[in-house]
């Protein structure tokens, strides 16, 4: 199986640690699969002046992978229109591929955002959904029955 680990959330050195930890964990415990780091320039990262954000090519969806893995502070980005992760995930599902959310965080999310993300996840269920902290787990478990209490993958490196 070809597995793409989505790394476009790297905005600082800390984010690199949890993504490298996740890749190391997957390669160690599931060596029979091929792993790729996927990058996708999210429109909000493009400079506003002189760049047409709507013309940003979402290259991650063009990759030949069976499973997309999203990690880190991804949850709120699912529902924010400027990131359009909801559209990306719907396209993944439409193409008959699957996705997982591992080591995810929602510490900065309002109750309204949590409910919107939970509704999206229930309508578009991932193969696996695991949090990285107790706070995120407590927010999502009552709303998303398949939510698992996980760990921050930065602890794995």
N, C-alpha and C positions, 0 to 999 in steps of 0.2 A: 504494500500500500504506500502511496506517496502522500506525505503529510506536510502541509505548509504551515509554518508557525509565523503568524502575522506580527511583524515587528515595527509597524509604522507608529506605534505609540511611544517610541523612543524619543523622549524630549530631554532627558538628562541621564546622567551616569547610573542613577538608581534603577531606572527602567531597564537598562541593559542587564543589570544583575538578575532580575527575575526572569527575563527572557533567556539568558544564557543558562540559568539554573534549570529552567523547564526543558530546554533542548538537551542538556546533559542527562537529566532524569529520563527523558523519553529514549534517548539513544542507549542508555545503560539497560533499561528494563524492557524495552521493545526493540531489540536490535534488528529484527527481521524487516523493519520498515525503512523507507528512505525519508529523510527529513530535509526540508528546505526552509530557509528564512525568506519570508515574503515581505516586500516593502510596497507601500501604496501611498503616494504623496497625498495626504488629506488636504482638501482645499483650504481649510483654515490656516495651514502652515505656509501657504503661498503668500508672498507679499501682496498687499491689496493694490498698491499703485502699479499700474502697468501690466498686470497679469489678469487674464480672464479666468477666474476660478472655475467657471463652468466648463472650461476646456481641459481641465486636468484629466489625464488618462489614468483610470483606475486599473493599474497593471496587475494587481494581485488576482483579480478575477480571470485574467487571461492565462494564468498558469495552469498546467496540467497536473492537478493534485486531486486526491480522493477525499481528503479531510483538511479543512482549514481550522487552525487553532488560534483563538484570540485570547489574550491574557492581559493582566494588569488593570489599569483604570479605564476599561473599555465600556463598562455598562452604560454610563450616562451618554457616551458617544453614540450608542445605538439609536437613541431617540432625538439627538440634536441634528437638525436638518443640514447644518453646515458640514457635518462629517458624513452623513448618509450611510452609516453602517447598516441601518435597517434595509436600505436598498441593496447593499452588497450581500447581506445575508439572504434576502429574498431571492436574489439572482443565484446564489450558491444552491439553495434548495430547489429552485426552478430547473437548474441544470442536473439535478439528481445527485448532487454531491452533498456532503454533510459538513457540519461545523461543531466545534466544542468551545466552551469558555472555561478556562482553567486559571486558577490563581487570580481571581477577579476581585475588584474592590468597588465599594459604593459608599465609602465613608463621607464623601462630599455631597451625596445626593439627598434632595428633599423627599418627603413622603410622596409628593405628586410624581416626581421623576421615577421613584422606585415602582410605583403602581403602573406607570406607563411602560417601563422596561419589563416588568413582570407580565403584563398583558402581551407584549410582543413575544416574549420567550414562550409563553403558553400557546400562542398562535403559530410560532415557528420554533418548535422545540429543538434544542441542540442535542447532539449525541451524548454530551456530558456537560454539566454546569457545576463548577466548584468555586467556592469563594477562597479568599486568602486571609480572612480575618473574621473573628466572631461577630463583630458589628454587622458586616455585610450579610453573613449567614442569618442572623436574627431578623434582618430586614426582609430577606427574600424567602426564607423557608415557609412562612405562613401563606405566601402568595404563589410560590412556584414549588410544587410538591417534589420535583426531581432535583431540587437544590441540595448540594453536598457541602459539608463543612470541610474546607481544604486548608492549604498552607501556602504562604508566600514562597514562591519558588526561589527567591533570593537566598533562602536558608539552605538551598541544596547545592550551592557552589562553595 
